[in-house]
C-alpha cells in the first residue's frame, strides 16, 4: 500500500494518528496552484517552488526541483523524531518541533532557540500538502502531487517514403498533477519539441468553475501560454488530447491499468 493510500485511509477514519510524520512527508509537492491564482488575481505570487521528499534507510532526503522534476539544489537530509506530545523534523542541522493534530502536524509554539539560516522551513504537514515559510517571513502552501504517466505522439516534419504521415510515439512519460511537465520531440526526433503539463485545478471563489483535471501542451519558446488544453472532471483518472498533429493521453498512476497503445499499434 502506498503512503498516499495510507494517508487517505487515516483521513477517512477522522484522524491521521495511523500515519507517522516520517510516513506522511514523502511525496512531490508544488505551490503551482497558489502561485498561479495569486498572479491571476493581480497580486504578487510567492516564489514558485517544488519539493521531492524521499524515504531513505537513515531518514529522508528533501530535494528542490523544477517542474520537470530535475534538481535545482543539492538534496538536504531530513530526520523525524517522535516524542510523547510532539514530533520534530531536523533538516540538515535545523530542528523544528511540530504538534500533532487530527488534521496533521502544525508548527509548535515550543521551539529550540537555534537560528536556522535556510531559504525556507517546513511549518505544516498534512495529507494534502505542506506549508512553508521563506526566509523573509512570507508563507506558501504546497499541494501534494499525484504521479501521472502519459503516452504522446507528434507528427514528424517529413512523411514516410510512401507519402503517409510519420509519427514520433513515446510512452511511459512521467510527470505529476501539480504543474508537472515533460518534454517530447526535438533534436533528432524529426518533430518540434513539445511540453506536456498537468494540473488538478480547484478554482477559488467566486468562480463557479468546477474542479478539473487539465492537460496542456506548450511549446518551449512560450512555456507560460499553452498551445491548447483539454480537461476532465477532477475525479477522472485519465485525460486525453488530440490536435491532429499531436495526441496525448495521461493517466493517474495506479488509478487504472496502463495503456496498451504502443508505437507499433498507434494509427494516428
C-alpha positions, -999 to +999 in steps of 0.1 A: +000+000+000+014+034-009+020+062+015-007+082-002-032+054+003-022+052+040-029+089+043-063+086+027-073+058+050-063+077+080-082+108+070-113+086+063-111+074+098-112+110+110-076+111+123-040+109+110-029+090+141-024+059+119+003+077+099+035+089+114+053+121+103+081+102+086+054+083+066+034+114+057+063+135+044+075+115+014+060+128-019+062+155-045+048+190-037+045+223-055+028+256-049+017+258-086-019+265-078-013+293-052+013+309-075-010+307-105-041+321-089-023+349-069-008+361-102-042+357-120-057+379-093-032+407-098-014+400-066+023+393-061+027+355-062+050+336-039+082+322-055+073+290-074+087+260-056+086+222-058+100+197-033+106+160-037+108+142-003+120+106-003+124+080+024+159+066+029+173+040+053+186+067+076+158+092+073+147+115+044+161+134+015+145+167+005+153+180-030+141+212-046+133+206-082+120+223-113+086+215-129+103+187-149+115+171-117+151+180-122+170+190-091+178+228-088+197+225-055+217+199-036+195+174-016+190+181+021+189+154+047+159+150+070+152+131+102+120+127+121+120+121+159+087+113+177+080+123+213+051+119+237+033+151+227+051+163+196+074+154+168+105+171+155+119+174+120+156+180+115+166+193+081+204+194+078+213+209+112+180+227+119+155+211+142+119+223+145+090+209+166+055+200+154+023+194+174+002+165+163-034+172+154-062+153+137-055+174+106-018+168+105+013+185+121+014+222+129+045+243+138+048+242+176+050+273+198+077+254+217+109+256+197+146+254+204+165+287+201+187+276+173+188+302+145+183+283+112+198+301+082+177+285+055+159+296+024+127+280+037+114+259+065+085+234+066+060+247+092+030+224+084+024+189+072-009+172+062-021+145+038-030+174+013+004+191+014+030+213+031+031+248+044+064+266+040+079+298+055+105+316+034+135+334+050+117+368+045+088+355+066+063+350+038+045+317+036+032+295+009+011+263+005+023+234-015-001+207-026+008+170-027+011+158-063-002+125-077+022+108-102+010+107-138+021+085-167+014+096-203+019+085-239+022+111-266+025+112-304+037+140-326+036+141-364+070+143-379+080+171-403+088+147-431+063+120-442+072+083-448+086+072-481+051+063-493+038+098-485+018+088-454+023+107-422+051+096-399+048+098-362+070+100-332+054+079-304+067+078-269+052+062-238+058+059-200+063+096-197+064+106-161+051+138-146+025+148-119-008+167-115+006+198-097+021+215-127+044+187-136+060+189-171+076+165-195+092+173-229+089+152-261+104+156-295+131+180-307+167+173-316+170+142-339+134+130-334+121+146-366+095+167-347+095+201-330+099+199-292+066+200-272+059+201-234+030+184-217+018+198-183-008+185-159-028+204-132-055+194-107-073+227-106-096+239-078-109+273-088-111+299-059-143+317-051-162+335-065-155+314-096-182+289-104-159+267-125-159+231-114-127+215-102-109+199-132-080+178-143-063+197-171-038+186-197-019+213-215+005+213-245+032+240-246+060+250-270+093+256-252+096+292-265+064+301-247+062+279-216+036+301-198+009+301-226-005+268-237-009+260-274-040+240-264-055+221-235-083+197-225-100+189-192-120+163-174-138+160-141-114+163-111-122+127-102-112+114-137-082+091-138-074+099-174-073+130-197-066+129-235-058+155-261-060+152-299-049+182-321-045+161-352-008+170-354-002+157-319-020+134-294-015+125-258-032+105-230-023+109-194-034+086-165-031+090-128-007+062-118-024+033-100-059+046-109-064+021-138-044-003-159-017+011-181-025+019-217-019-008-243-011+017-271+024+013-284+044+027-313+035-004-334-003-002-329-007+036-329-025+047-360-026+084-357 
